[in-house]
């Protein structure tokens, strides 16, 4: 159980460092990500970005569970 907490903690630190260094600027700017800006309304749905993240996480979990 302690290994899980260490892994999650290190993963969150790496994600935070990646955000700080600008490694995730692509998020929300891929083709298929929807963004609509009206006069008093903004709608944002990062569909393609979330599908890509889901695919990568599923692949990583599959590899680690083998």
N, C-alpha and C positions, 0 to 999 in steps of 0.2 A: 504494500500500500504506500509506503514511503517513497518507493521508486516512482510511482505514478505522480505524486505531488512534486517531486523534484523535476520530473519530465515536463509537467504542465508549467511549472514555474520558469524553467529555463526557456521553454517555448514562448511564453508570454514576454519574457525579457527580450528574446530575439525579435519578436514581432514589434515590440516597442522601439527597439534600436532601428529596425527597418523603416518604421514610420518616421522616426526622427531624421534619418538620412535620406528620406524621400524615395525609398524603394517601392512604395505602393502608390505612386502617382498615377499609374495606369488604371487603378481601380475606378470603375464608373465611366471610363472613357473608351471602352471597347465597342465595336459594332454590335448592336443588339441591346445596348443599355439605353433605356428610355429616359428622356428628360424633356419635360414640357414646362415652360415658364410663361405664365400669364401675367396680367397686370398686378394681381394680388394673390397669385397662386403659383406654387412650384410643385411639380410632380416628378419624382425621381425613382426609377426602378432599375437597379443594376442587374438585369436578368442574366446577361452573358457572363459578367464577372462572378456572380454567385454560382452559376453552373460550373465555371472553371475551378473555383475554390472547392466546390463539392466533389468534383472529379479528383482533384489532387488529394484531398483529405481521405476520400474513399480508397484511393490507390495506396496511400501511406498506411492506413489502418489494415488493409488487406495484406500488405507486405509484412507489417509487424506482427500480425496474428498468425502467420504461417509458421 
